[in-house]
Amino acid sequence: MIELITRDIYLRHTAGDGSTSVREHRVWDAARFVAAQQAEAARLAAKARDEDEPAAFAVEQITQEQYHHERKAR
């Protein structure tokens, strides 16, 4: 039987208009997941720029403490 080892990571997602949200993700490969999320944000930003729309899309990994602090502030 294969045992899957997961971990929780925390990300701050920035929308095109600059608004942010924080999310918790359970992942197998954190580096790969974060890279995929950042690539998607870059794709969305490029598309928004092409369409002359706000393009502040971004994703950054944050600590558990930052996650809880930002969740409480909302």
N, C-alpha and C positions, 0 to 999 in steps of 0.2 A: 504494500500500500504506500502511496506517495503522500508525504506530509507537506502541506502547504503552510509556509510561514509568511504571515502578513504583518504589516505594521500600519499604524495610523500616522498620516501626515496632515499638515494644515497649510492651506493655500489662501492667499488674498487674490481674488479675481477682480480686475478692473475692466469695466465696460467701456464702450467707445466714448461715452459722454464723461468719463472720468469717475463715475460712481463706483464704489467698491463693495464687495461682499466677501465674507470669509467662509470657508467650507472645510469640513473634515473629510478625508478620503482614506479608505482602507485599501492598501495596495500590496502587491507582491514585490515589485521592483520600483522603489521610489524615484530613482534617477530617471528611469525610462518614462514613468508616468509624468513627472514634472516636465521633462523635455517635450513630451507629446502635447501637454497642455500649453506650454510656451509656444510651440510651433503653431498650434491652432490659434492662439491669440495673435501671433504675427500674421497669419493668413487673414484673419478677420480685419486687422489693422490695415493691411495692404489693400484689401477689398474696399474698406471704408474710404481710404485715401483716393482710390480710383473713382469712387462715386461722390467725392467731395463732401464726405460726412465726417463727423468727429471720429478720431481714430486712436483713442488712448488705450486700446486693448492691451492688457498685460496680465501676467500671472507670476506671483513670487511665493516662494515657500516661507512660512513664518513659524514661530515656535508655538507650542501648546499654550504658553502663557499669553502670548500676543493674541492668539485665537480667542481665548476666554475673555480677555480684556475687551476686545472689539465686539464680541457677542453681547457682553453686558452693557456696552455703551449704546447699543441700538435700541 
